[in-house]
Amino acid sequence: MRVGADVKVNGETNVSGDGPTDSDADAQRLLARRFEEHRSHLRSVAYRMLGSIGEAEDAVQEAWLRLSRTDVGDVENLGGWLTTVVARLCLNGLRARETRREDSLDARTTLRMPDPVLAREGGAVDPEDEVLLADSVGLALLVVLESLAPAERLAFVLHDMFAVPFDEIAPMLDRTPAATRQLASRARRRVQGRAPAPDPDPVRQREAVGAFFAATRDGDFDALLALLHPDVVLRSDGGTARAGQSVVLTGARIVGSQAALYGTLAPFVRPVLVNGAAGVLCVVEDRLMSVMAFTVTDGRITAIDVLTDPDRLDPIDLGPLLGSGPLLGSAQLLGSGPLA
């Protein structure tokens, strides 16, 4: 929802002094325009902090509500002020999420996959998602961010991803700049060890994904092992509806042992960009069954992140992702002949 649409003026001058005047409405409109200039940045911050598109939108909208009720006449850097507000809202959200997780009976086994940002390969991107893809953060990195403590995540995201100085982050956490720097450093070490940087070449990424499904289709276990990094990790989130599909598998042989399952998916996969990287949708009878994101590093697959939760998949509109023409067959995806 755009805040500018919320500002309505009846065009009449209020002479009684009991309500907003035309000048008040003009000021509100100006404030709304200034907020819109920062919306994309705020949404990007909130998404990286929360890993949820819906919750990010809620945080941004709450920031607008707070702005509209606050006198910011003396604020020199409105963007910085808004970033602080959104960051604090996200920090509170992460802390509340952590409390709910601790109270859950299966807290130790809960895996939460961040919301994927999806785009059709070679197609137009939804303007609402364009900023999230412009400086894409891979799904694998967001999964690792989910494992950070709330304070670590805030320090890392704001400093390493948005270049916010530690002396501005520290007050949000009620810590010294030195302590905040340590939080970011600890988070950085965990991220670097568990989320390898993907190949920047989208063609090379897609070739690896195509080779993956070709190997599983043909039952070529040796080719699959050669394609998988020895320490490849597969993470799957089935939500509450498919809790049995929530797993974490590590190692090429263990992940490769699922080849028969991948082979059955091959006829139904459709190429798509997931957070700016090569991935696939699994569509059966026009229903989205899963989203698979692949992290490809130096030509080998280092991570496969899968979302199969129907509660989060069902609301996704497949139209913009698949186009109005016939669905792509797996042979087109793989660049080979018809499936056996």
N, C-alpha and C positions, 0 to 999 in steps of 0.2 A: 504494500500500500504506500503510495506516495503522499508525503505530508502536505504537499502543496494542494492536493485535492481536498484536504480537510479544512482549508481556510476559505470561508465563505463570507462575502460582504453583501449586505442588502442594498447598498448604494444610497442609504439615507443617512443624513447627518443627525447625530444624537445631540439634542440641545438640553436635555434634562440632566446629563451628567451621571445617570444611573446605570449606564451600560457602556460597552466599547464604542469609541468614536471611529470615524473614518481613518483618522491618523493611527489609531490603535490597530485597525485592520491592515493598514499599509505596512506598519512595522512588523506585524505578524507574517505578512506575505514576504517581506524582505528576509525575515529570519528563516522562513521555510526555504526560500531560494538558497540562502547561505548553507543551510543544513544539507540540501540536496547536493551541493558541491562536494560534500564530504561523505555522502551516503555509501558510495562504492568502496571507499577506503575502510569505513567502519564495518561494512558487511564482510570485507576480506579479513579484517582483524578478528571479528567475532567468529567467523567460520573456522579459522585456524585455532582459535582458543577452544571452541566447543565441539567441532567436528560434526555439527548438526546445522543444516541449512535453515530449518524451521526455528530452532532456538536462536540462531544468529539473527534472523529477521526480527524475532521478538526483542532481542537485546538492542538492536538498532532502533526499533520503534519506541522502546522505553527511553532510550537516550533522547529521542525527539520530544517525548512528553516532558521529560525533565528540563530540557532546554526551553520549551515553550512556557514553563512555569518559573524560569529563573531569569533574573536581570543579569545579562552578560555584557552590559555596556562597557565595563572596565576590563573585559577579557581581551587581551591582545592577540592570542593565538587560539581561535575558536576550534580549529582542527585538533590541536593538542588537548584542549578541554574536553572535547567530545570523545577523543580516543581514551582519555582517562576514565570517563564515565562508562564507556562500553567495556573497557578492561575490568573495571570493578564489578560491573554486572556479570561479566563472564566468570570472574573469579568466584563470586558468590554462587553462580550456577554450578561450577565445577565442585565446589565444596559441598553443596547440597547433593549432587550426584554421588560424590564419594561416600557421604553418610548413608545414602540409600543402598549403595553397593555393600557397605560394611554390615548393614542390617539384613542383607539378603542371606538366605540360608546357603546359597551356592556362590557366595562372593568370590571364592577362590577359582571357580571355574567359569565365571562370567566373562565372555568376550564380546566387546562392543565394537562393531565395525562403524567407522564414521560414514556419514552420508556421502555417497559418490556424486561428483559433478559430471554429468554425462553430456556428450556432444556427438553429433554425427560426423564421421570422418569426411573431411572435405566439404562439409555443409555449414550453413550459418549457425552461429551460436546465439542462444537466448541472451538478450542484452543484460538480463538480471544475473546471468552466470558468467558473462564475458570477463568481468574483473577477476573472478575466481580462477579463470583459466589463463589469464594474461601472464600471471606469475605463478604458474601451477605448482601446487604442492602435491606430490604423489600420495596415493591412498596409503601406501606402505609407511610413509613418514607420519601421516596422521594417526595410523594405528599405533605407532611407537609413542606418539605424543599422548595417546590415551593412557599409557602406563606411567606417565609422569605425575608427581604430586601437583596439586593446583598451583602452588607458588612457583614451582620449577617451570611449569608450562607457561605461566604468564611471563616470567623473566626471560625465558628462551624465545618465545614468540615475539614479544615486543622488541627485544634487543636484536636478536639474530635475524628476524624476518622483516622487521620494520624500522630498525636502526634507532629505536628510542633509547636515549642515554640512561644509564643505570641510576643517575641521581634523580631522574624523573619517575623511574619505575619504583624505586625504594619506598616512597611514601605510600604507594598503593598496597604494599606488603607490610608496612610498619617495620621496616628493616633498614639497616644502613646500606649505602651504595656498595660497600665492600661485601657485605653478606649477600646482597642481591646478585652481585657479580659471581659469587661462589655458586649460587643456585643455578644461574645460567650455565656456568661451566660444567656443573654436574649433569645437567640435562643434556648439554652438548655431547658429552662423552657417551651417554647412553644412546643418543640418536645416531651418532657416527658409527657406533658399533653394531647397530641393529637395523639401520635404514640406509643401505648403500645408495649412492647417487646413480640414477638411471642414465642410460645412454641418451644423449640429446637428440639423436637422429631418429625421427618417427618411423622412417622406412626400415631401419635396422630393428626397431622394436617390433614392428608388424611382421617382419620376416621370422623373428624368433617365435612369436605367437602362432603364426601359421605352421611353422615346423613342429611346434608342440602338438597341435591337433593332428597333423599329418602322421606323426609318430604314434600317437595313441590310436588313431584310426587303423593304422597298419599293424598295430601290435608290435612295433619295433622298439623293444625295451632298451637295447643298446643305444639307439639314436636318441631316445628320451633321456637316458642318463648323461649322454654327451651334451645335451642341451641344458640340463639342470645344473646349477651351481651345487657343489658338494654340500653346502650348508643352506640350501634353499629351504624356505619356510612357507607352508601353506596354512592360511588362517581362514576359517569359515564361520560366519555368524548366521545362525538360523532363527534367532529371536526365540520368543517363548513358544511360538507355533511349531517350530522345527528345531527344538532344543537339541535333539540328537545329532543335528548337522553342525553344531557348534564345536569345532575341533581346532587344534593347532598341531600340525605335523612338521617335523624338521628332518632334513637330510634327503639327499637325492633318491636313495633306494626306497625310503619310506614313502615319500611323495610320489615317486614313480610307480609304486605298487598300486596306486589308484588309477592306473592307466586304463583299465577296463571301463571304469566309470566315465573318464574323460572321453573315451571312444564312443560311448553311447550318446554323449552330448553333441558330438561333432555335427550331426545333421541339423541341429537346431541353433547353432551359434551364429551370431550376427556381429560383424565388426563395429566397434564404437570406441570413442575416446573416453577414458575414465580418468578424470582429473588431468586431462591433457596428454595421457599416455595410452598406448595400445591396450585394448581390452576387448571383451565380448559381452554380448547379452545372450542369454539362453531363452529363446522364445518358443513355447509349445502351444499350438492352437491359439495364437494371438495373445497368450498370457505370458508375462515376464516371470520366469522361474528363478533366474539368478543373474547377478552381475559379477563378472570376473575381471579383476585388475591384475596386470602383470608388471613386475619391475624387472627390466632387462638391463644388465650391467656387463659391458664388454662382450655382448653377444650371447650371454647366458642368463637364464631366468633365475633371479635371486629371491623373488617373493611372488606368491599368488594369493591375492586377497579376494574372498568370495562372500557375497551377500545373498542369502537365500530367504531372508525373513519376509514372509508375504505381507505383513503389516506395513512394511516400508517399501516393498516393491510394487504392490497393487496401485498406489496413487500415481506412479510414474507414467507419464503420457508417452507412449511409444511412437506416436505419429511423427514428431519432429526428429526422432532418432533413426527411424527406419525409412522415412520418406513416403511419398504417395505411390511410388511404383512397386513392382514385385519385390518381395523380400529377397535379400541376398542369400544364395545357397552356400553351403559349406565349401563346395568346390571353388566358388569364387573367392571365398575367404582364404582358402589354402592355396589357390593358384594351381590346382591340379584337376584331374578328371573326376568323374562321378564317383561317389562313395560306393564301396562294395556292399 
